[in-house]
Every structure is written in C-alpha cells, then in structure tokens.
Amino acid sequence: CDAALPRGAFCGQPEGNRAVCVGHWKLVSESDHASQWELRNLKRDRIESKCLAGSQLAEGQQMSAV
C-alpha cells in the first residue's frame, strides 16, 4: 500500500495476506510473495464465490498498483 488510496478505500495485510478494497471491489493475494491476485465484486457476490481477475483485468490491474 504505497500509493495514495482513493477516498473510502482500505488496504491491509490481514493474516499474512494482502488486500485492497475500493468501493464494491476487493483484491486479495494469499501472501506478500504471491503474484496471483483474486478480484471480487462484493456488491454482486457477497459470499465471494467468483474470482473476476480474468474478466475484469483493467479493474484488477488498477487496484494492484495501490
């Protein structure tokens, strides 16, 4: 979390994982060293059952830059 976050955004490292939440989007990686990210739409998928990293590539890339 080196970049300035948008208003209302959250960035953290819960339990050794990395997470960025902006609006209804949540980007998560399993560890500091993992290069694979999972992107979730919390508004449409409250139980976080669908990873959208492949279909929402631009959103995931923008958030991973944070």
Disulfide bonds with the S-S distance in Angstrom:
Cys1-Cys11 1.15
